[in-house]
Amino acid sequence: MHRPASSEYAPYYAGYVDLVPDGEIGAILAEQIARSVSLLRAVPADRETARYAEGKWSVRESLGHVVETERMFTSRALWIARAPDVELPGMDQDAWVVAGGHHERPLARHLDEWAAVRNSTLRLLENLPADSFERTGIASGVTFSVRAFFWIVAGHELHHRRLFRERYGIG
């Protein structure tokens, strides 16, 4: 499967897609989870709720956001792959993080959940019919291809892994 063209996703996501190295997207997604889990398992418990600046998300909230966003993007991919003629709504990431209750769970539980979600993402990628990746649908008022969501998921993870290192001082 080839990299999506910029016409297959909203311009906002170009930065994420551009972060993804060339290669087979399934292998890239599979490799990512081990790297990020390894990075985040080393976070001391007293730093899990730390924020790098006033008003920014904590480590737990950031990872909760990554997990929920991956679920949302892959749900969009499945929805569009099944070709319904229904526009999908957007999401307000800040409202979702507030409603997520991420501080109630230790980082280890977030990491376990993320590994499960990523494994589900990989099974979805493996089991969608080949012709479905070209299908397009509308989400958040923009046309997306099914294929694009997998690159967005991979790029979103890379974006947050970089933030964990650069802004939170992890790793």
C-alpha positions in Angstrom: 0.0 0.0 0.0 1.4 3.4 -0.9 1.6 6.6 1.1 -1.6 8.7 0.8 -1.6 11.8 -1.4 -2.2 15.1 0.4 -5.6 15.2 -1.2 -6.6 12.1 0.9 -6.7 13.9 4.3 -7.1 17.3 5.8 -4.1 19.7 5.5 -3.9 19.7 9.4 -2.6 16.1 9.2 0.2 16.7 6.7 2.7 17.2 9.5 1.8 13.8 10.9 1.9 12.0 7.6 5.2 13.6 6.8 6.7 12.2 10.0 6.1 8.6 8.9 9.1 7.0 7.2 8.8 5.3 3.9 8.0 1.6 4.2 5.2 -0.8 4.8 2.7 0.9 7.1 1.8 -2.3 9.0 5.4 -2.9 9.9 5.8 0.8 10.9 2.7 0.6 13.1 3.9 -2.7 14.7 7.4 -1.3 15.4 6.1 1.9 17.0 4.3 0.3 19.9 7.4 -1.4 21.3 9.4 1.8 21.1 6.9 4.0 22.8 5.9 1.4 25.5 9.6 1.0 26.3 10.1 4.8 26.5 7.0 5.4 28.7 7.5 2.4 31.0 10.5 4.2 32.4 8.5 7.2 33.6 8.6 7.3 37.4 5.1 7.2 39.1 5.6 10.7 40.5 6.0 12.2 37.0 3.0 10.5 35.4 0.8 13.5 36.2 3.4 16.1 35.5 2.8 18.8 32.9 5.6 20.5 30.9 3.8 23.8 31.1 0.7 25.4 32.7 -2.4 24.3 30.8 -0.7 21.5 29.0 -1.7 17.8 29.3 0.1 15.5 31.7 1.9 12.4 30.6 -1.2 10.3 31.5 -3.5 12.7 29.6 -1.3 12.8 26.6 -1.1 9.0 26.3 -4.9 8.8 27.0 -5.3 11.2 24.1 -3.1 9.1 21.8 -5.1 6.0 22.6 -8.5 7.6 22.1 -7.4 9.3 18.9 -6.1 6.0 17.5 -9.5 4.4 18.3 -11.3 7.3 16.6 -9.2 7.3 13.5 -9.5 3.5 13.0 -13.2 3.7 13.6 -13.4 6.3 10.8 -11.3 4.0 8.6 -13.7 1.1 9.2 -16.7 3.2 8.7 -15.5 4.6 5.4 -14.2 1.1 4.3 -17.8 -0.2 4.6 -18.8 2.7 2.3 -21.7 4.2 4.1 -22.8 7.6 2.7 -22.8 9.4 6.1 -20.5 12.3 7.1 -18.7 11.6 10.3 -18.4 14.3 13.1 -15.2 15.9 14.3 -13.8 15.6 17.8 -12.7 18.2 20.2 -9.5 16.7 21.6 -9.4 19.0 24.6 -12.9 18.1 25.7 -12.2 14.4 25.2 -9.1 14.6 27.4 -11.0 16.5 30.1 -13.8 13.8 30.0 -11.4 10.9 29.8 -10.5 10.6 33.5 -6.9 9.8 32.6 -5.5 10.8 35.9 -7.5 8.1 37.6 -5.4 5.3 35.9 -1.7 4.7 36.3 0.4 5.0 33.2 1.0 1.2 33.1 -2.8 0.7 32.5 -2.8 3.3 29.7 0.2 1.5 28.1 -1.6 -1.9 28.3 -4.7 -0.3 26.7 -2.6 1.3 24.0 -0.9 -2.0 23.2 -4.3 -3.6 22.9 -5.7 -0.8 20.7 -2.6 -0.9 18.5 -3.0 -4.7 18.0 -6.6 -4.0 17.0 -5.4 -1.4 14.6 -3.0 -3.9 13.0 -5.7 -6.6 12.7 -8.0 -4.1 11.0 -5.3 -3.1 8.6 -4.6 -6.8 7.8 -8.2 -7.7 7.4 -9.7 -4.9 5.4 -10.4 -5.8 1.8 -7.6 -4.5 -0.5 -10.0 -2.3 -2.5 -11.3 -0.6 0.6 -8.2 1.5 1.2 -9.0 3.7 -1.8 -12.5 4.5 -0.6 -13.1 8.0 0.6 -15.6 9.5 3.0 -16.1 12.7 4.8 -15.1 13.3 8.5 -14.9 16.7 10.1 -16.1 18.2 6.8 -13.0 16.9 4.9 -12.6 14.0 2.5 -10.3 11.2 3.8 -9.3 7.9 2.3 -9.3 4.8 4.4 -5.5 4.4 3.7 -4.8 7.9 5.1 -6.0 7.1 8.6 -3.3 4.5 9.1 -0.6 7.0 8.2 -2.2 9.6 10.4 -2.2 7.1 13.3 1.5 6.4 12.8 2.4 10.1 12.4 0.3 11.1 15.5 2.2 8.5 17.6 5.6 9.8 16.3 4.5 13.4 17.0 3.6 12.5 20.6 6.7 10.4 21.1 8.8 13.4 20.2 6.8 15.6 22.6 7.4 13.0 25.4 11.1 13.3 24.8 11.5 17.1 24.1 8.8 18.6 26.3 8.4 16.1 29.1 12.1 15.1 29.3 11.3 11.4 29.0 14.0 9.1 27.5 
